[in-house]
């Protein structure tokens, strides 16, 4: 049986531990806080995340990284901006056979890189995979129907993880476009913030549908420049994850956008939301990449300016709506 250690005791780490628990797998959940671990051991619930979830006895809890010793699978379920630091910490406990599965989403704000870059840099001898798709932790922990994709350049690794996670409520597809999955997973958080801003200023469904649709075009434009498979952006990691993240109150990025639309200062957003809002960092990286590669990403640019240059959302919308006339698809035919 594959021994799995999930690094990160937040909502997504707990939800994935619940899936493996349901499947009867050998799973350990690592959390840095010994207080959180002791609280859960005593109360069978987390003091902060997914408070309605009752921890079953077959999820092992630890605050000791030595629990990673001898594991077959290390799941990285920490905020993305901490990924490099976490990989450096856990590397001494990994063997060459340990698969690294990244389930966090984002782009590094210092070098605009994805999780695969850091895994290859820090743990070059380990196989790497990524899990993504429309999957709110709140629903997964309640065993509600969910479909995701697991991607690895080694298809046999993807197949083994598909076998590990898949069950009657958690369906797993596989393919090999790691870059596409990570780019889509990161940038959908930016568009979700924009969708939330529209909600916060009382724009309607029409506006949000337009933003989501055109936002997906922007994500695909960047993906093309980064040599991703365009089909990825039509799949679960692209369209699927974008829809759920940009429309649901479960989405921390959507909720952050609503707060921005209502005038809440950026520096207060994560306190108000209660969890890390990955899109706030990712929009900086997306802004840099669009300029580096000379890619037209007007929606992303408007969201960036709204967050970091205090641009009025009404003015940004007016500028987007009154841009020069365009053919809907002509510029995208080369995709």
C-alpha positions in Angstrom: 0.0 0.0 0.0 1.3 3.5 -0.9 2.2 5.4 2.2 1.1 9.0 1.9 2.0 12.1 3.9 0.1 15.3 3.3 2.1 18.4 4.2 -0.4 21.2 5.2 -3.3 21.0 7.7 -5.5 23.6 6.0 -8.8 23.0 4.2 -7.4 21.3 1.1 -5.0 19.1 3.0 -7.8 17.9 5.3 -10.2 17.3 2.4 -7.7 15.2 0.5 -6.8 13.3 3.7 -10.6 12.5 4.0 -10.6 11.1 0.4 -7.7 8.8 1.2 -9.2 7.9 4.5 -12.5 6.9 2.7 -10.4 4.8 0.3 -8.7 3.0 3.2 -5.3 4.3 2.4 -2.3 4.8 4.8 -2.4 8.6 5.2 -0.6 11.0 7.6 -1.5 14.7 7.8 1.4 17.0 8.8 0.6 20.4 10.4 3.2 22.8 11.7 1.1 23.7 14.8 1.3 21.3 17.7 -1.7 23.2 19.2 -3.8 22.5 16.1 -2.8 18.8 16.2 -3.6 18.4 19.9 -7.0 20.2 19.5 -8.0 17.8 16.7 -6.8 14.8 18.6 -9.0 15.9 21.5 -12.1 17.2 19.6 -12.0 15.3 16.3 -12.4 18.6 14.5 -10.1 21.4 13.3 -10.2 24.6 15.3 -10.1 26.7 12.1 -10.6 24.7 8.8 -13.7 22.7 7.7 -15.0 22.9 11.3 -17.9 20.5 10.5 -15.6 17.7 9.3 -15.1 14.9 11.9 -11.7 13.4 11.7 -11.8 9.6 11.4 -9.4 7.5 13.3 -7.4 6.3 10.2 -6.1 9.8 9.5 -2.8 10.0 11.4 -1.9 13.4 12.7 1.6 14.7 13.2 3.7 17.9 13.7 6.9 16.0 13.1 8.5 16.1 9.6 10.2 12.7 10.3 6.8 11.2 9.5 7.7 11.7 5.9 10.6 9.2 6.3 9.9 6.3 4.0 6.7 7.8 2.5 5.9 6.9 -1.1 3.9 10.1 -1.8 4.4 13.6 -0.4 1.4 15.9 -1.1 2.2 19.6 -0.9 -1.0 21.3 0.4 0.5 24.5 1.7 0.0 28.1 0.3 1.9 28.2 -3.0 4.2 31.0 -2.1 5.6 28.7 0.7 6.3 25.8 -1.7 10.0 26.4 -2.2 10.6 26.7 1.5 8.5 23.6 2.2 10.4 21.5 -0.4 13.7 22.5 1.1 12.4 21.5 4.6 11.1 18.1 3.6 13.8 17.1 1.1 16.0 15.4 3.8 13.1 13.1 4.6 12.3 12.0 1.0 13.8 9.0 -0.8 14.3 9.0 -4.5 11.2 6.8 -4.9 9.0 9.4 -3.2 6.5 11.1 -5.6 5.8 14.8 -5.0 2.2 15.8 -5.7 1.5 19.5 -5.7 -2.1 20.5 -4.9 -1.5 24.2 -4.4 -2.1 26.8 -7.1 -0.1 29.9 -8.0 2.9 31.5 -9.6 5.9 32.6 -7.7 6.0 36.4 -7.4 9.8 36.6 -7.5 10.4 34.6 -10.7 6.9 33.9 -12.0 7.6 30.1 -11.9 5.3 27.2 -11.3 5.5 24.4 -8.8 7.2 22.1 -11.3 10.2 24.5 -11.5 10.8 24.4 -7.7 10.3 20.6 -7.6 12.9 20.1 -10.4 15.3 22.6 -8.7 15.1 21.2 -5.2 14.2 17.6 -5.6 15.4 16.7 -9.2 15.5 13.0 -8.6 11.8 12.7 -7.5 8.8 12.2 -9.9 6.5 15.2 -9.9 2.7 15.5 -10.4 0.0 18.1 -9.9 -3.7 17.7 -8.9 -6.1 20.4 -10.0 -9.7 21.0 -11.1 -13.0 22.3 -9.8 -12.8 21.0 -6.2 -13.9 23.1 -3.2 -12.5 21.5 0.0 -15.8 22.1 1.7 -17.7 19.9 -0.8 -15.0 17.2 -1.0 -14.9 16.8 2.8 -18.7 16.2 2.6 -18.2 13.5 -0.1 -20.0 15.6 -2.7 -19.5 14.8 -6.4 -16.1 16.1 -7.6 -13.9 15.6 -10.6 -10.2 16.5 -10.9 -7.2 15.9 -13.1 -3.9 14.5 -12.0 -1.0 15.4 -14.3 2.5 14.1 -14.6 5.0 13.9 -17.4 5.3 10.2 -16.4 1.9 8.8 -17.3 2.6 5.7 -15.1 2.9 8.1 -12.1 -0.4 9.7 -13.0 -2.1 6.3 -13.3 -0.8 5.2 -9.9 -2.2 8.4 -8.3 -5.5 8.0 -10.1 -5.8 4.6 -8.5 -4.9 6.0 -5.1 -7.5 8.9 -5.0 -10.4 7.8 -7.2 -13.6 6.6 -5.7 -17.4 6.9 -6.2 -17.6 10.6 -5.4 -14.0 11.7 -6.3 -13.4 11.0 -10.0 -9.8 11.5 -11.3 -8.8 12.0 -14.9 -5.1 12.0 -16.0 -2.9 13.5 -18.7 0.7 14.9 -19.1 0.4 18.7 -19.6 1.9 19.7 -16.2 2.6 23.3 -17.3 -0.9 23.8 -18.7 -2.5 22.6 -15.5 -0.4 24.7 -13.3 -0.8 27.9 -15.4 -4.6 27.4 -15.6 -4.8 26.7 -11.9 -2.8 29.8 -11.0 -4.5 32.3 -13.4 -8.1 31.3 -12.7 -7.6 32.8 -9.2 -7.0 36.2 -10.8 -10.1 36.0 -12.9 -12.1 34.9 -9.8 -11.0 38.1 -8.0 -12.3 40.1 -11.0 -15.6 38.2 -10.9 -15.9 39.0 -7.2 -15.2 42.6 -7.8 -18.1 42.7 -10.3 -20.3 41.1 -7.7 -19.1 43.6 -5.0 -20.1 46.6 -7.2 -23.5 45.0 -8.0 -22.9 44.2 -11.6 -25.0 41.3 -12.9 -24.6 37.8 -14.2 -24.0 39.0 -17.8 -20.9 40.9 -16.8 -19.5 38.0 -14.8 -20.2 35.6 -17.6 -18.4 37.9 -20.0 -15.4 38.3 -17.7 -15.1 34.5 -17.1 -15.3 33.8 -20.9 -12.8 36.4 -22.0 -10.6 35.7 -19.0 -10.2 32.1 -20.2 -9.0 33.5 -23.5 -6.4 35.5 -21.7 -5.2 32.4 -19.7 -5.0 30.4 -22.9 -3.0 33.2 -24.6 -0.4 33.0 -21.9 -0.5 29.2 -21.9 0.2 29.2 -25.6 3.3 31.3 -25.1 4.5 28.9 -22.4 4.0 25.9 -24.8 1.1 24.4 -23.0 -1.5 22.1 -24.6 -4.5 24.3 -25.5 -6.9 21.5 -24.7 -5.9 21.8 -21.1 -7.7 25.1 -20.9 -10.9 23.6 -22.1 -10.7 20.9 -19.5 -11.1 20.5 -15.7 -8.0 22.4 -14.8 -9.0 25.3 -17.1 -12.7 25.9 -17.8 -13.9 23.7 -14.9 -11.8 25.2 -12.2 -12.4 28.8 -13.5 -16.2 28.3 -13.4 -16.2 27.1 -9.8 -13.7 29.5 -8.5 -15.2 32.6 -10.2 -18.8 31.9 -9.1 -18.9 30.3 -5.7 -18.9 31.8 -2.2 -16.6 28.8 -1.2 -13.9 30.5 -3.3 -11.6 32.6 -1.2 -10.5 34.5 -4.3 -14.1 35.3 -5.3 -14.8 36.4 -1.8 -11.7 38.6 -1.8 -12.9 40.2 -5.0 -16.3 41.0 -3.5 -14.6 42.7 -0.6 -12.5 44.8 -3.0 -15.6 45.8 -4.8 -17.1 46.9 -1.5 -14.1 49.0 -0.7 -12.2 46.8 1.7 -8.4 47.7 1.6 -6.2 45.0 0.1 -4.1 44.7 3.2 -7.1 43.6 5.2 -8.4 41.0 2.7 -6.8 37.8 4.0 -7.8 38.7 7.6 -11.4 39.1 6.3 -11.4 36.0 4.2 -9.6 33.9 6.9 -7.3 32.1 4.5 -4.5 32.8 2.0 -5.8 34.5 -1.2 -3.4 33.1 -3.8 -4.7 35.4 -6.6 -3.4 38.5 -4.9 0.2 37.3 -5.5 -0.5 35.6 -8.8 -1.9 38.7 -10.4 1.5 40.3 -9.9 3.2 37.4 -11.7 0.6 37.5 -14.5 1.2 41.2 -15.0 4.9 40.6 -15.3 4.5 37.7 -17.7 2.1 39.6 -20.0 4.6 42.4 -20.3 7.6 40.0 -20.7 5.9 38.2 -23.6 3.9 41.1 -25.0 0.6 39.3 -24.5 -2.6 41.3 -24.6 -4.4 40.5 -21.2 -6.6 43.6 -20.6 -8.8 41.9 -18.0 -5.8 40.7 -16.0 -4.2 44.1 -16.3 -7.4 45.9 -15.1 -7.5 43.6 -12.0 -3.8 44.2 -11.3 -4.3 48.0 -11.4 -7.4 47.7 -9.3 -5.5 45.9 -6.6 -2.1 47.5 -6.7 -2.7 50.9 -8.2 -6.0 51.6 -6.6 -7.8 52.1 -9.9 -11.5 52.6 -9.6 -13.3 49.5 -10.8 -16.0 51.5 -12.6 -13.4 53.3 -14.6 -11.6 50.1 -15.4 -14.8 48.5 -16.7 -15.6 51.6 -18.8 -12.1 51.3 -20.4 -12.6 47.6 -21.1 -16.0 48.1 -22.6 -14.9 51.0 -24.9 -11.7 49.4 -26.2 -11.4 49.2 -30.0 -13.8 46.9 -31.8 -12.6 43.3 -32.3 -13.6 40.0 -33.9 -14.4 37.5 -31.2 -12.2 34.7 -32.5 -9.9 36.0 -35.3 -7.0 36.8 -33.0 -7.3 33.4 -31.3 -7.4 31.3 -34.5 -3.8 30.5 -34.1 -4.5 28.9 -30.8 
